[in-house]
Amino acid sequence: MALAFAGALAPSVAGAAPSRAQIERLLAGFESFPSEAQVRELGPDVDAALIAYAEDASLSPLRVVRAIAALRLAPSSKARAWLRAYVEREAPTADGPRSLRVAAALGALTAYGADSGPLLVAQLGHEQVAIRQAAAAALVQVRWPEARGPITARLAVERDAPVAGFLRRALRALDEQSR
């Protein structure tokens, strides 16, 4: 059984983009998430396949969120540009399931380090808790030094305890980095 699953994830033809069936098997879990190795096994065009999958309006919101989140494991200039454009386009009006998709995109941007800092900081004041929390959690990972002021300012007014917790963790991460 494990061999059948592993073979299902392997690229069908060297250099070919992963098939939709391969992407669906990759994202099929509910409690588990694919590993970086599983994503990379699908070949160099896995980023484009995940983006196409995430843009499929016929998919359930959960599948879209998982495809967006998996882009963190397939960093590329194409994925970075798509994630940034997605956040910039969707965040201003995101609510409900769309806010979870934006939150997944913010998390995926951690693959690009401090370069994502300005976009993450811009979401700290978003009206949706899921987006604020994702931005704060991502800032813990990217450790962008210029975020200290905006994080401190947001912490002074943040009413959601989990978001405030991530903001404090982001400040601690910056303190550790400066030592």
Secondary structure, 3 states (H helix, E strand, C coil): CHHHHHHHHCCCCCCCCCCHHHHHHHCCCCCCCCCHHHHHCCCCCHHHHHHHHHCCCCCCHHHHHHHHHHHHHCCCHHHHHHHHHHHHHHHHHCCCHHHHHHHHHHHHHHHHHHHHHHHHHHCCCCCCHHHHHHHHHHHHHHCCHHHHHHHHHHHHHCCCHHHHHHHHHHHHHHHHHHC
